[in-house]
Amino acid sequence: MIIQIILSAYLLAVLATGVRFWKEKTVLEFLPSFGWAFVMVLPFLLQWDYLFEATRTTHAIGILVIAAALYTFDFIMARRTPAQAGEVQKTRARHMLYVLPSLTVGGIILHLSLIGKIPVLELISGNTDPMALIDMRDDFSREADFHFLLKYAFNWLTPIFSPISIAILVIYRRYVLAFLLFLLTVFYAMASLAKAPVLVLVMCLVVAAIGLLYRRSIAYLVIVGIFTAFIGIFVGFFLLKNASDSKEKIDEKTYQELLAEWKFDESHPLAHLTLGDHTRVVSGGLIPAKDDTPFIDSTAHECPDMKCHVTRAYKYLIYRWFLVPSEMAQRWYDYSLYHSYAGFSELVRTEHDSGYKHLSQRVGNWSLASRFPKIYLDSAHAYAGIDADAYLRMGWAGWILAVFGLMLIRLGSFFWYNTEPVAMAAYYSMVAALGLLLPHASIQALVVAQGVMIPSLIVMYIGWKR
């Protein structure tokens, strides 16, 4: 009960601080804290009763450690006054007009040309086999037969290079080129059929634009505040509603049959079905669905009408972005009960090493593919937030390293942050990416796979005094 009260107090503190800083026009600095609060803390509280008792308190402490660090770093940046940009900064910013959009377009074209089959085009051409599309989606990025550095470069295109490049073209009034690059980037984000790239792209673009405009009108900040509150209210409502609905879907007899099939007893962590597990039981065909709109979209082509598609898409958004992050993080803590700390040595290995499986894939096999083989392949990864990954690798020491890494990322541009529009667009793209990705990615994934340090390097290059 105490830990729940503390987490609830943190939610209220984040909201109250956001209201305070609206008046100072620096609310955007708190997007990482808002993202952590609404995508990790709130769903964790609402799923408390579904989580394994032996590990949920440790999980809650990990969430609080990251929450406190984020709040501190966001507060520091909110009090920072951007330096005035001079002619040197403007000249360096103009260099980005020619470099970043060219790299973005070249990267997108190269990636698409190296892929044998583009999933979205296969879907349009009539291939509706869900498992085949999942295979193609994996081959598009995670399982692609590219050098690992090339994979990372392609990963950086959607959350980092594209939003900044589009913002730069708009800043320098290349509106037609900006629109064409936007269309190309949207197609690229949709190409794999994964939902996350589209959402990340849109959010980063919106925040980058607001970051450029907020000095002119407080209305943009009001819009951000209303949008955040709207999402928070609806997330809470649907999570609570689906919690009560889920309890009615699996009776005791069916539950015991599931445990027998999975070869678990009731004391096993995976025997404690989360809200996400209830939806997977229905979507995986283990029990009949009571409605035609299960969250998981593995049978989306069977929808009879547009209303079904819209309802399913909305429920999937709630499921994927608000239920899953805290749930998957919990499974990492559960996994730690049966395995020693993993350390970081495996990060230097590649998928070509004999018998290699990434830690997220091992957790995914254990928690998802072993129980729901109809909707998860053996290649499924259970990505965790920054706290869970750090804990499974080094325990409490991992949390300390994660906080140190967050400090470098969040405060990395402290001394070079300036009023040059290109620098501001890069900076706020990074802030938006952190707000979206922290509940879904480890510290090493943020730096390497997602490239969130790249905007800081751009800000540093533009703001360097010499």
N, C-alpha and C positions, 0 to 999 in steps of 0.2 A: 504493500500500500504506500509506503514512504517513497519508494522509487517512482511510482506512478504520479504521486503528488509533485515530486521534483520535476519530472518530465512535463507535466501539465503547466507548472509554473514557468518553465523555459518557453513553452509555446506562447504564453501570455506576455512574457518579457520581450520576445522577438516582435510580436505585434505592437506592443507599446513603444518599443524603440523605433520601429518603422514609422509609426505615427509622429513621433518626435522629430525624426529626421526628414519627414516630408517637408516640414517648414524650412529646413535648411537645404532642400533640394539635393540631398545626398542619399536618398532611399535606395537607389540602385546599388550602392555599395553593400547592402545587406541581402542581395539576392542569394549568395551562397547560404546564409543563415536561413532565409525563407525556404529555399529548396530543401535543406536538411530538415527543417521543422515540419513541412507539409508532406514530404515524400518519405521520410524515415521516422521521425518522432511520432507524428499523429497516427499513421497506420500501425506502428508498433503498439501504441497504447490501445487502439481499437481491436487489435488481434491478441491482446495479452492473454486472455483465457484459452486461446488455442495453442499457445507456445509451450514448449517443454520446460517444466518447472526447474529442472536441474541446471539449465543454461541461460534462462531468460534474464536473470538478474545480472549475470556477467555481460550479456548482450546490452542491457540497459546502461550499465556503467560505460561500456565502449561508446555507445551513442552519446552519452553525456560528455565524455572526454572530447570527442570531435565537436560537439555542439559548443562547448565552452571555448575551444580554440577558434572556431569559425567566428563566433560572436566577437571575440577579442580582436581578431585580425580585421574583420569588417569595420569595427568601431574605429580602429586606428586609421584605416583608409578613408573612412567617412570624415575624419577630422583633418585630413590632408588637403591642403589647398594646392591645386595644380599650378605649376610654374607657367609664366607667360612665354609663349613660343616666339622666338626671334626669326630672323631671316635664315639662319643656318638650319633651324628645325624645319622651316617651310621647304627649303631646298631638299633636305633629306626625305621629307614626306613625299615630295613629288617623285622621287626615285621609285617609290612604291607603286605609283600609277602604272609603270611599265613592267615592273618585276612580278608583283603578286598576281594580277589577272592573267598574265601569260603563263605563270606556273600552274595556276588553277585550271585553265583550259587545257593546257598540255597534259596535265596529270589525269584529268577526266577522260580525254580522248585515248591516252595510252592505256588506262585501265580497261575501258570498254573494248579496246581493240585486242587485248590479251585474253579476254574472257571468251570461252567457247560458246556458252549460251547465256543470254541475258534473261533472268527470270521474268521480269515484267513483260517482255516481248513474247516469251513462251506462254505466259498466262493469256495474253491477248490473242495469241494464235490458236488457243483452244486446249492447251495442256492444263488440266485442272486437278491432276493427281497431287494431293497435298504433300505426300512424302517426297515425291520427285521434286516438287518446288522447294521443299526444305533443303534437299540435297544441293540443288542449284544455288540456293541462297548461301549455304555454307561454302560452296566452291567459289562464289563471287568474292568472298573476303577472307573469312577465317581459315578455310581449308584450301585456299588458292595455292597453286604451285608456283609461288613467286619467292624471291629472296625476301627474308624477313624485313629488311630495311625498306624495300619497295612496298610491302604490305602496310608498314607504318605510314609511309608517305601518302598512300591512298586513303588511309584512315583520317589523316589530317585535313583532307580536302573539304569535307562537309562541315565539321564544327569550327574550323579555324580559317582556312584559306578562302573559302567561298564567301562567308559573310563579310570578311574584311575587304575582299576584292570588290564585291558589289558596292559596299559603302564607299570605297575609294573612288569608284567610277561615278557615283552620285555626287560626291564632294566636288569632283572636278567637272561636273556637268556633262559627263558622257552617258546621257540617259538611255540612249538606244542600246549601247554596249552593255550597260548595267542590266537592262531588261532582258537582253539575249542571254547574258551570263546567268541571270536568275532562272530563266526557263531551262537552260542546260543543266544547272545545278539541281533543280527540282527533279528533272528526269533522272539524273544520276543518283539522287537520294532515294528515289522510288525504284530504281532499277533492280535492286536485290530483293524487293518485296518486304524488307525489314521496315518496321514502323519507326524505330528510334531515329534513324538519320533524318527523316523528314521533320520530326518534331524538334530535334536539336537545331537543324538549319533554320527553321522558322523562328524559334525562340532567340537564337543568336542574332539573327537579322533584326528582329523587333527591338531587342535591347540595344544593339549597336546604333540603330536609328534614334531611339529615345535618348541615348547617351549624347548624341550630337545636338539634339533639340531641346534638352531639358533646361538649358540656360535661358531659353527664350520664352518658355511658357510652363507654368506650374501644372497646366492641364494634363500634360503627358504623365507626370508623376501620379496624378489622381487616377488616371486610367490604369496605371500599373497597380496601384493600391486596390482599386475595385476588382480588377481581374484576379489578383492574388486572393482576396477575401472570398470572391465568388467560387474559385476552385476549392479553397479550403472547406467552405460550407458544403459544397456538393460532394466532395470526397468523403467527409464525415457522414453525410446522410446515406450515401450509397453503401459505404462500408458497413454501417450499422444495419441497414436494410438487408443486405446480402448475408450478413452474419446470421440474422434470424431465419432467413430463407434456407440457408445451407444446413442448419441443424435439422430441418424437416426432411432433407433429401435422403439421408442415410439412417436407417433404423438400426437397432442393436444386432439383429440377425445378419443384415447385410454387412455391417461393420465387422462382425466376427468372421464372416466368409472372406472378406478382404484380408484380414490379418492372416487367415489360414493360407490364402493364396500367396501372400508376401512372405510367409514364414516368420512373422514377428509375434511377440507377445505384447501385452498392453503396456509393459514397462519400457519398450523400445521407443526412442525419440520419434522415429518415422511412423509409429502407431498413433501418434498425436496428430490428427489431421488438422491442417491449417485451413483457412478460408480458401486459399488457392488450391489445396488438395481436394476440397469438396468439388470445385469446378472441374478439376482434372478427372476425378472419378466419373463425373457425368460426361464430359467431353470425350473421355477415352472409351466410353461404351461399357464401363464396368457396372453401371446401373442405368436404367432408362432416364432420359431427361424429362422433367415435368413441364418444361416450356421449350420453345423453339429458338431460344437465344442464349445458349451457353457462352461463357466468356471466351474460351479458347476457340480460335477461328479455323481449326483444322478442317471443318466441314462447311466453310463459308459459302461454297458454290451451291449448297443445298437450300439456301434461303429462298423462300417462295416470292418475296416481294422486297421493295426498297425499304419499307419500314423495318423489316427483319434485319437487313444489312446495316441500316443506321443504328438500330438498337444494339446489335452485336458489336459494331465498331466502337460504340460509346462504352459498352460494358467491358470490352477488351482493353480500352484505354485505362479505365479504372483498375482493371485487373493487373495489367502489365506495369503501369507506372506508379500505382499507389499501394497495391497489395504485395506485389512480388519483391521489391527491394528489401523491405524489412523481413519478409518471410525467408528469402534466400539467405540473407545474412544470418538469420536464426539457424538455418541448416548448417552453416559453416561452424557456428558455435557447437551445434549438436555433433558434427563430424569430429570436433576436437576431443570428444569424450573417448573416441576409439583410436585416435592416431596421435603421434607425437608431433611437436611443432615442425613445420615443413621447412622453415628457413627460406633463404633466397637463392640457394645454389641452383635450383632447378630453372631459374630465369635465364641462365646462360645456355640452356639446352634448347634444341629445336624439335619440331615435330618429326624430323627425319631420324632422330636418335631412336635406337631400338627400344621398344616398349615404353616410349615417352608418352605421358599424358599430363597436360597442364593441370594444376591444382583445381582450377574451376571445373575442368572436365571430370576429374575424379569425384568431386562433390556432386556434380550433375548426374553422373552415373549412379552414385550411391543414393541420392535423394529423389531423382526424377525418373531416369531411364529404367531403373530396376523395378519400379512400381507401375510406370505408365508407358510401356514399350510401344503402344499404338500411337502415341503423340510425341514421343521423344526418342531420337536416335541415340546410339552410343556416343555420337560426337557432340551431344548436348552439353553446353557449359552452363553452370549455375554461377553467374557472376555476382560477386558480393560487393557491398559498400566498403569504404575505406577502412572502417573500424574492424569488420569481420576478417578481412584479408590480413590485416596487420596482426590481429590476435592469433590466427591460426598459424602464422609464420613464426612469431616470436613471443607470443603472450603479451603481458603488460608492456614489455620493452618494445614490442611492435607498435603499440599505441603511441609511445613516446616518439619513435621514429616517424610515425605518420604525422604527428603534430608538427615535428620539425620540417618535414617535407611540405606540409600545408603552409607553414610560415614562409618558406622560400618561394612557393608559388604565389601566395596571396600578396606578400610584401615585396616581391621581386622587382616591381616597377616603382617603388615608393619614391626614390630619389630622382627618377627621370620622367615621372608623370607630368604632362604639360597640356596646354590648351590647344595644341595643333589638332585639327579635326581628325586627321588620319590616326594619330596616336590615340585619341579618345575612342575612335571606332574600334581599334585593335584592343584597347584596354577593356572596353565594355563587352566585347565579344568573349574575352577571357572570363570576365565575371559571370556572364550568362552561361558559358560552358560549365563553369564550376557549379553554379546553381542547379544545373540539370544532371551533371554526371557524377557528383560526389556520392549519391546514394547507390550508384551502379558500378563504380570503378574503384580499384585500388590506387594507392599513391603512385606506384610504378606505371600503372596503366594510364593514369592522368598525364604523366610526364612523357612517356614514350609512345604508347599506342594512340592517345588522344591529342598529344602535342600542346597541352595548355600553357607550356612555357614559351611557345613561339610568339604569342602576342606581347608578352613581357619583353622578349628580345627586340621586337619591332619598336616598342615604346622606348626601350633603352637606346636603340640606334638613333631614333629621331631626337630624343631628349638629351643625348650626350653633348656636353658643353663644348667640346673641342671640335 
